[in-house]
């Protein structure tokens, strides 16, 4: 398989459970056009592939692009182009031939990866020498991540590398995880995990994480405990991973870190407490890139990963 030539016009697609975002990038990286549309998540994989192809056509009416990169929800194996595992946020998404399915619909060669790894790509590229190591965590409705060592993003068997939410966490001991196991980080550190912990502490259901954060800001003990427990769990896991990987930079992205200083400070303290002496001074940082990170990272996949071509032998 090939990769696209650096400096070509390419499309970047970001597929989430609710929205598809598309951008057309010029050879110098300038955004030429943008497009968004809802994800038909309940209509099945074929409908989602059709919607992705329609988004690509809409963002590139002049058919200038020579390749397409997609950052997609789920566990994605960029070598096979398959979605090897997925939650039910998109019906029937697991087992989808994302690379070839989208190539056949668009007529373009397609590179694909998990959305968190794609989003982490620009963060890795921003490291000074191009051969740095990165630990990237995305803490939101779930806990995802990306691992890069010596300038190379790790994908692992079936594309599963970086799923930080499914590392063991002492704070989550005994709690059932969506993957079928128990005691994983996601069930205590994600947004829904923090809200569920608050409910366990108080017996009071809450509609969303922001409600817990607002009560924590007012000093409510149970809310403070739920937020800091989730943050501490994430910090401890990230600190342990930092010892194992030796990253030059640690990035914590996603909606949960934006709830306030209480969360960020508890995570940073727990992270620092785990570090071995050579890494002391390493601190978790916010991402450098904003809303364009996923589509920018998706477009960059076309120069870094195998391309899946239209009409290729199956």
Long-range contacts (C-beta under 8 A, 24 or more apart in sequence): 1-306, 1-307, 1-308, 1-309, 2-109, 2-306, 2-307, 3-111, 3-302, 3-303, 3-304, 3-305, 3-306, 3-307, 4-66, 4-67, 4-109, 4-111, 4-302, 4-303, 4-307, 5-66, 5-303, 6-303, 8-65, 8-66, 8-67, 8-302, 9-64, 9-65, 9-66, 10-65, 10-66, 10-67, 10-68, 10-69, 10-299, 10-302, 11-56, 11-59, 11-60, 11-65, 11-67, 11-68, 11-69, 11-108, 11-299, 12-68, 12-69, 12-70, 12-71, 12-294, 12-295, 12-296, 12-297, 12-298, 12-299, 12-300, 13-52, 13-55, 13-56, 13-68, 13-69, 13-70, 13-71, 13-295, 13-298, 14-70, 14-71, 14-115, 14-118, 14-294, 14-295, 14-298, 15-39, 15-48, 15-52, 15-70, 15-71, 15-72, 15-73, 15-115, 16-73, 16-115, 17-41, 17-73, 17-89, 17-90, 20-51, 20-52, 20-55, 21-55, 21-294, 21-295, 22-55, 22-56, 22-58, 22-59, 22-295, 23-59, 23-292, 23-295, 23-296, 23-299, 24-59, 24-60, 24-64, 24-65, 25-296, 25-299, 29-296, 31-292, 32-64, 33-59, 33-60, 34-59, 35-59, 39-90, 41-89, 41-90, 41-91, 42-91, 43-91, 44-91, 44-92, 45-90, 45-91, 45-92, 45-93, 45-95, 45-96, 45-101, 48-90, 48-93, 48-96, 49-96, 49-98, 49-101, 49-102, 49-105, 50-105, 52-102, 52-105, 53-102, 53-105, 53-106, 56-102, 56-106, 56-108, 57-106, 65-108, 66-108, 66-109, 67-108, 67-109, 67-110, 67-111, 67-302, 67-307, 68-102, 68-103, 68-106, 68-108, 68-109, 68-110, 68-111, 68-302, 69-110, 69-111, 69-112, 69-113, 69-118, 69-297, 69-298, 69-299, 69-300, 69-301, 69-302, 69-305, 70-98, 70-102, 70-110, 70-111, 70-112, 70-113, 70-298, 70-301, 71-112, 71-113, 71-114, 71-115, 71-117, 71-118, 71-119, 71-294, 71-295, 71-297, 71-298, 71-301, 72-98, 72-112, 72-113, 72-114, 72-115, 73-114, 73-115, 74-114, 75-114, 75-158, 75-159, 75-160, 75-163, 76-112, 76-113, 76-114, 76-159, 77-155, 77-158, 77-159, 78-111, 78-112, 78-113, 78-155, 78-159, 78-301, 78-305, 78-306, 79-155, 79-159, 79-306, 81-110, 81-112, 81-306, 81-308, 82-159, 84-158, 84-159, 84-160, 85-158, 85-160, 87-142, 87-178, 99-308, 100-308, 100-312, 100-314, 102-308, 103-308, 103-309, 103-310, 103-311, 103-312, 104-310, 104-311, 106-310, 107-310, 108-310, 109-302, 109-307, 109-308, 109-309, 109-310, 110-307, 110-308, 111-301, 111-302, 111-304, 111-305, 111-306, 111-307, 111-308, 112-301, 112-305, 112-308, 113-155, 113-159, 113-298, 113-301, 113-305, 114-144, 114-146, 114-159, 114-162, 115-144, 115-294, 116-144, 116-145, 116-146, 116-162, 117-146, 117-153, 117-155, 117-162, 117-297, 118-294, 118-297, 118-298, 118-300, 118-301, 119-146, 119-253, 119-287, 119-289, 119-293, 119-294, 119-297, 120-145, 120-146, 120-148, 120-153, 120-251, 120-297, 121-153, 121-296, 121-297, 121-300, 121-301, 121-304, 122-288, 122-289, 122-293, 122-296, 122-297, 122-300, 123-249, 123-251, 123-287, 123-288, 123-289, 123-293, 124-148, 124-151, 124-153, 125-300, 126-288, 127-151, 127-248, 127-249, 132-247, 132-248, 132-249, 133-245, 133-246, 133-247, 133-248, 133-249, 134-247, 134-248, 134-249, 134-250, 134-251, 135-238, 135-241, 135-242, 135-245, 135-247, 135-249, 135-250, 135-251, 136-162, 136-250, 136-251, 136-253, 137-164, 137-234, 137-238, 137-250, 137-251, 137-252, 137-253, 137-254, 138-253, 138-254, 139-189, 139-190, 139-191, 139-234, 139-252, 139-253, 139-254, 139-255, 139-256, 139-257, 140-190, 140-191, 140-254, 140-255, 140-256, 141-190, 141-191, 141-192, 141-255, 142-178, 142-186, 142-190, 143-185, 143-186, 143-189, 143-190, 143-234, 147-241, 147-245, 149-245, 153-304, 164-237, 164-238, 164-241, 165-189, 165-190, 167-237, 167-241, 169-233, 169-236, 169-237, 170-233, 170-236, 171-229, 171-230, 171-232, 171-233, 171-236, 172-233, 185-233, 185-234, 185-237, 188-229, 188-230, 188-233, 189-230, 189-231, 189-233, 189-234, 189-237, 189-256, 190-230, 190-256, 191-255, 191-256, 193-230, 194-226, 194-227, 194-229, 194-230, 194-256, 195-226, 197-225, 197-226, 197-229, 197-230, 198-222, 198-223, 198-226, 201-225, 201-226, 209-255, 209-256, 209-259, 210-259, 213-259, 213-260, 213-262, 213-263, 216-260, 216-262, 217-260, 217-262, 224-262, 227-259, 227-262, 227-263, 227-266, 228-262, 228-263, 228-266, 230-256, 230-263, 231-262, 231-263, 231-264, 231-265, 231-266, 231-267, 231-270, 232-266, 232-267, 232-269, 232-270, 233-270, 234-267, 234-270, 235-266, 235-267, 235-268, 235-269, 235-270, 235-271, 235-272, 235-273, 235-274, 235-284, 236-270, 236-271, 236-273, 236-274, 238-267, 238-271, 238-274, 238-284, 239-270, 239-271, 239-272, 239-273, 239-274, 239-275, 240-274, 242-271, 242-274, 242-275, 242-279, 242-282, 243-274, 243-275, 243-276, 243-279, 246-278, 246-279, 247-282, 249-285, 250-282, 250-283, 250-284, 250-285, 251-284, 251-285, 251-286, 251-287, 251-288, 252-284, 252-285, 252-286, 253-286, 253-287, 257-286
